[in-house]
């Protein structure tokens, strides 16, 4: 049995100060898929890297996007380091992304990962669900990006919190510019996606269709449009998030 505190030390040294673990058997809805990644998997280690609250509260979306790239990078780097450390101990371990790359084949079409990281984090006791449906950590609130490792090692598992750090103030619901949140973790994913992924796949597909169907004299205009430039930038950075309102509105973990 590996003590999760030893893993937490590795993760913290590589940018993910929040760490917990849960047994694969405690995640029955995803257990088969998790073991498809790593046969014999026993444990899921969940890591969280914090955002800069100042960045995601900024009116400048590029600043928030840049911080998101960094936070996901920290979570990914810490996951990779933990996986290598576990391998060094003689175990099999795989860092599994919470962001891209992700399985884009049907029926998922990139909308669901192999591991439900929020659910795993709640099961591991690193946070509880907020009214927004996000995982809320006691120290950083919902302003984190998740990642983690699947391993055949037996890791000391945490327990779900008796409550949730969420204060139920409903500020996240009130802050949502699309009215996609109704509390209790309920999310209208279509409304949310129209904003947060406004420069994502759907926008790219629609742009391609418009470009193909446009008359020749219109195509040059389309390729120099704001959307074209935004899509190019998203491809270069690998990030296409455009909304941080519910994370930024939450009072939990705010230091200023």
C-alpha positions as CSV (number, residue, x, y, z in Angstrom):
1,X,0.0,0.0,0.0
2,X,1.3,3.4,-1.0
3,X,0.5,6.3,1.3
4,X,-1.2,9.1,-0.7
5,X,0.8,11.6,1.2
6,X,4.0,10.4,-0.5
7,X,2.3,10.9,-3.9
8,X,1.0,14.3,-2.7
9,X,4.6,15.4,-2.0
10,X,5.6,14.6,-5.6
11,X,2.6,16.3,-7.1
12,X,3.0,19.4,-4.9
13,X,6.6,19.7,-6.0
14,X,5.5,19.8,-9.6
15,X,2.7,22.4,-9.4
16,X,-0.3,20.5,-8.1
17,X,-0.8,21.1,-4.4
18,X,-4.1,19.3,-4.1
19,X,-4.0,15.5,-4.3
20,X,-6.2,12.6,-3.3
21,X,-6.9,9.0,-4.3
22,X,-9.8,6.7,-4.8
23,X,-10.1,3.0,-5.6
24,X,-11.3,2.1,-9.1
25,X,-14.0,0.0,-7.5
26,X,-15.4,3.1,-6.0
27,X,-16.0,4.5,-9.5
28,X,-18.2,1.7,-10.9
29,X,-19.6,3.8,-13.8
30,X,-16.2,4.2,-15.3
31,X,-14.3,1.2,-13.9
32,X,-14.5,-0.8,-17.1
33,X,-13.2,2.1,-19.2
34,X,-10.4,2.9,-16.6
35,X,-9.3,-0.7,-16.7
36,X,-9.3,-0.5,-20.5
37,X,-6.6,2.2,-20.2
38,X,-4.6,0.1,-17.7
39,X,-5.6,-3.5,-17.1
40,X,-5.4,-4.3,-13.4
41,X,-5.9,-0.7,-12.4
42,X,-6.6,-0.4,-8.7
43,X,-6.4,3.3,-7.9
44,X,-7.1,6.7,-9.4
45,X,-4.9,9.6,-8.1
46,X,-6.6,13.0,-8.6
47,X,-4.5,16.1,-8.8
48,X,-5.5,19.8,-8.9
49,X,-3.5,22.8,-10.0
50,X,-4.8,26.2,-9.0
51,X,-5.7,29.2,-11.2
52,X,-4.5,32.7,-10.6
53,X,-7.8,34.2,-9.3
54,X,-6.7,37.6,-10.6
55,X,-6.3,36.1,-14.1
56,X,-9.7,34.4,-14.3
57,X,-11.4,37.5,-12.9
58,X,-9.8,39.7,-15.5
59,X,-12.0,41.2,-18.2
60,X,-9.2,40.3,-20.7
61,X,-10.1,36.8,-21.9
62,X,-6.6,36.2,-23.2
63,X,-5.2,36.6,-19.7
64,X,-7.6,34.0,-18.4
65,X,-6.9,31.6,-21.3
66,X,-3.2,32.0,-20.8
67,X,-3.6,31.1,-17.1
68,X,-5.8,28.1,-18.1
69,X,-3.0,26.8,-20.3
70,X,-0.6,27.1,-17.5
71,X,-2.9,25.5,-14.9
72,X,-3.6,22.5,-17.2
73,X,0.1,22.3,-17.9
74,X,0.9,22.1,-14.2
75,X,-1.7,19.4,-13.6
76,X,-0.3,17.5,-16.6
77,X,3.3,17.9,-15.5
78,X,2.5,16.8,-12.0
79,X,0.5,13.8,-13.3
80,X,3.4,12.7,-15.5
81,X,5.9,13.0,-12.6
82,X,3.6,11.0,-10.3
83,X,3.3,8.3,-13.0
84,X,7.0,8.0,-13.4
85,X,7.5,7.9,-9.7
86,X,5.1,5.0,-9.4
87,X,6.8,3.2,-12.2
88,X,10.0,3.7,-10.4
89,X,8.4,1.9,-7.5
90,X,7.6,-1.1,-9.7
91,X,4.0,-0.3,-10.5
92,X,2.2,0.5,-13.8
93,X,0.9,4.0,-14.0
94,X,-0.6,6.2,-16.7
95,X,-1.2,9.9,-16.6
96,X,-4.7,10.5,-18.0
97,X,-5.7,13.9,-19.5
98,X,-8.6,15.9,-18.1
99,X,-8.4,18.2,-21.2
100,X,-7.2,17.4,-24.8
101,X,-6.3,15.0,-26.2
102,X,-9.5,13.1,-25.7
103,X,-11.4,10.4,-27.5
104,X,-13.3,12.1,-30.3
105,X,-15.0,9.0,-31.7
106,X,-18.7,8.3,-31.4
107,X,-20.7,8.1,-29.2
108,X,-18.6,10.5,-27.0
109,X,-17.5,13.0,-29.7
110,X,-15.0,14.5,-27.2
111,X,-17.7,15.3,-24.6
112,X,-16.7,12.8,-22.0
113,X,-13.3,11.6,-20.8
114,X,-12.3,8.1,-19.5
115,X,-12.2,9.4,-16.0
116,X,-14.8,11.7,-14.4
117,X,-12.3,13.8,-12.6
118,X,-14.8,15.9,-10.7
119,X,-16.5,12.8,-9.5
120,X,-13.2,11.1,-8.6
121,X,-12.1,14.2,-6.8
122,X,-15.3,14.3,-4.7
123,X,-14.9,10.5,-4.0
124,X,-11.3,11.1,-3.0
125,X,-12.3,13.9,-0.6
126,X,-10.4,16.8,-2.2
127,X,-13.6,18.8,-2.5
128,X,-17.3,18.7,-2.9
129,X,-19.7,19.7,-5.6
130,X,-20.7,23.3,-6.0
131,X,-24.0,24.8,-7.1
132,X,-22.3,25.2,-10.5
133,X,-21.6,21.5,-10.7
134,X,-17.8,22.2,-10.5
135,X,-15.6,20.6,-7.8
136,X,-15.0,23.1,-5.0
137,X,-11.9,22.7,-3.0
138,X,-11.7,24.1,0.5
139,X,-8.5,26.1,-0.2
140,X,-8.8,27.1,-3.9
141,X,-12.6,26.9,-4.5
142,X,-13.5,25.9,-8.0
143,X,-10.5,27.8,-9.5
144,X,-8.5,24.7,-10.3
145,X,-7.8,22.4,-13.2
146,X,-7.8,18.7,-12.7
147,X,-5.7,15.8,-13.9
148,X,-4.4,12.6,-12.5
149,X,-3.1,9.1,-12.8
150,X,-4.5,5.6,-13.1
151,X,-2.3,2.9,-11.5
152,X,-2.2,-0.7,-10.5
153,X,-0.8,0.3,-7.1
154,X,-3.0,0.2,-4.1
155,X,-3.0,3.8,-2.9
156,X,-4.5,4.8,0.5
157,X,-7.9,6.3,-0.5
158,X,-9.6,9.3,0.9
159,X,-13.2,9.6,1.9
160,X,-15.9,12.0,0.6
161,X,-16.3,15.1,2.7
162,X,-19.2,15.1,5.1
163,X,-20.3,18.3,3.4
164,X,-19.1,20.6,0.7
165,X,-16.9,23.7,0.8
166,X,-19.6,25.4,-1.4
167,X,-21.4,28.1,0.6
168,X,-24.5,27.9,-1.5
169,X,-24.4,31.6,-2.0
170,X,-25.6,31.1,-5.7
171,X,-23.1,33.7,-7.0
172,X,-22.0,31.3,-9.7
173,X,-25.6,30.9,-10.8
174,X,-26.1,34.7,-10.9
175,X,-22.8,35.3,-12.7
176,X,-23.5,32.9,-15.6
177,X,-23.9,35.1,-18.7
178,X,-25.9,32.4,-20.5
179,X,-28.3,31.5,-17.7
180,X,-27.0,27.9,-18.0
181,X,-26.8,27.2,-14.3
182,X,-29.9,26.6,-12.1
183,X,-28.2,25.5,-8.9
184,X,-27.8,22.0,-7.4
185,X,-25.1,21.3,-10.0
186,X,-27.6,21.4,-12.9
187,X,-26.1,22.7,-16.1
188,X,-27.7,23.4,-19.5
189,X,-24.7,22.1,-21.4
190,X,-25.9,23.6,-24.7
191,X,-26.1,27.1,-23.3
192,X,-22.9,26.8,-21.4
193,X,-21.1,25.4,-24.5
194,X,-22.3,28.2,-26.7
195,X,-20.3,30.6,-24.5
196,X,-17.3,28.7,-23.0
197,X,-16.6,26.9,-26.3
198,X,-17.5,29.7,-28.6
199,X,-14.2,29.3,-30.4
200,X,-14.2,25.5,-30.3
201,X,-15.1,22.7,-32.6
202,X,-18.6,23.8,-33.4
203,X,-17.4,27.2,-34.5
204,X,-14.6,25.7,-36.6
205,X,-17.1,23.3,-38.3
206,X,-19.5,26.1,-39.0
207,X,-16.6,28.3,-40.3
208,X,-15.5,25.5,-42.7
209,X,-19.0,25.0,-44.0
210,X,-19.4,28.7,-44.6
211,X,-16.1,28.9,-46.4
212,X,-16.9,25.9,-48.6
213,X,-20.4,27.3,-49.5
214,X,-19.3,30.9,-50.0
215,X,-18.9,32.4,-53.4
216,X,-15.2,33.0,-54.4
217,X,-15.4,36.8,-53.7
218,X,-16.6,36.1,-50.2
219,X,-13.9,33.6,-49.2
220,X,-11.1,36.1,-48.8
221,X,-13.3,38.1,-46.4
222,X,-14.0,35.0,-44.3
223,X,-10.4,34.0,-44.1
224,X,-9.4,37.4,-42.7
225,X,-12.4,37.6,-40.3
226,X,-12.1,37.9,-36.5
227,X,-13.4,34.3,-36.2
228,X,-10.7,33.0,-38.5
229,X,-8.0,34.8,-36.5
230,X,-9.5,33.5,-33.2
231,X,-9.7,29.9,-34.5
232,X,-6.1,30.1,-35.7
233,X,-5.0,31.3,-32.3
234,X,-6.9,28.6,-30.5
235,X,-5.2,26.0,-32.7
236,X,-1.8,27.4,-31.8
237,X,-2.4,27.5,-28.1
238,X,-4.5,24.4,-27.7
239,X,-7.0,26.4,-25.6
240,X,-10.5,27.5,-26.6
241,X,-12.1,28.4,-23.2
242,X,-14.0,31.8,-23.4
243,X,-15.8,31.9,-20.1
244,X,-14.7,31.8,-16.4
245,X,-17.6,33.5,-14.8
246,X,-18.7,30.8,-12.4
247,X,-15.2,30.1,-11.2
248,X,-14.4,33.8,-10.8
249,X,-17.6,34.5,-8.9
250,X,-17.1,31.9,-6.2
251,X,-16.0,33.3,-2.8
252,X,-14.4,30.1,-1.6
253,X,-10.7,30.2,-1.8
254,X,-10.5,33.9,-2.7
255,X,-7.7,35.6,-0.9
256,X,-8.3,39.2,-1.7
